[in-house]
Amino acid sequence: MEIVKNVYVATSTFPKQELYGLSSQMRRSSVSIPSNIAEGFNRLHNKEYKQFLYIALGSCAELETLIEIAAELKYMNEQKKVALLDKLDHESRMLSKLIKKIA
């Protein structure tokens, strides 16, 4: 959830022409992470849960790419980029470990 809040704050300063472009895509991919974790958690079988965790992990990778693009376009500074990528890396590692622990 923290990543979602950080992405919303970061994208609020993007140029208006990115409202339905990069900004929207970053927001959707960030929301997808906790949404898929929650949806998978409420499934009856571990196999389904794992699949949703993989989707969340994919959203992490997508968001990482979008953050890099935003930084290349100078929509965010290096400090903000590094902070977001660090949080995203931590989230990705936690998801990977959880996936390995589920039977």
N, C-alpha and C positions, 0 to 999 in steps of 0.2 A: 504494500500500500504506500510505503514511503517513496518508492520509485515513481509511482503514479503521480503523487503530489509534486515531486521534484520535476517531472516531465511537464506537468501542467504549468508550473511556475516558469520553467525555462522557455516553453513555447509561447508564453503570453507576450514575450518581447519580440517574437519573430515578425517579419514584415507581413502586412495585411494580405498580400498576394499569396502567402503560404497558408492562409487560414484553412483552405480545403485541400492543400497539398501536403507538404512535409509535416507541418504542425499537426494536422488531423491524423496522419499516418502514425506519427510518434505517439500521440495520445491513445489511439486505438491499440497499438501494440503493447503499450505499457499497461493498459487496463486488461488486456488479454491475459497477462501473466497471473495476477491473483484470481481472476475470474475462472480460468481453467483449473487452477489448483483447487478452488472451492467446489467447482462442479464435479471434478474427479473424486474429491474426498467423499462426496455424497453418493457415489455409485456403490453398487452392491458388491462388485467383484474387484479384486486387486488388478486384474488385467485391464479393466476399464480405467481405473484410477491411474495406472501407469501410462496409459495412452494420453490422458489429459495432462499428465506431468510432462510428457514429451512435447505436447503442443505448447505448453508454457515455456519449456526450454527453447523451442523454436522461436517463440515470441521474444525471448531474451536476445537471441542472435539477430533477429530482425531489428530490434530496437538498438542494438549495438551499432549496426550498420547505419541506421538513420541518424544516430548521434554523430557518427563520424562524418556523414554527409553535411549535417547542420554546421559542424565545426569548420569543415572545408569551405562552406559558403559564408563563413564568418557570422553566422546567426547566434553563435555562442562562443564565449571565450574559452581558452585552454583550461582554466581552473574549473569551470562548470563542467566541461567535457570530461575531465579526469575524475571529478567527483561522481558524476553519473555512471561512468564506465566502471569505477571501483565498486559501486553499489550493485550494479548489474552483474559484475563478475562474481561477487559474493553470492548473489541470488542464484546464479547459474550453478555454482559449485554446490550449494545446498540442495538444489533440485536434482543434480546428478547423483549426489549421495543418497537422497531419498529414493530415487528410482532404483538404485542398486540394492537397497535394503528391502524393497517390496518383493515378495515372493511371486 
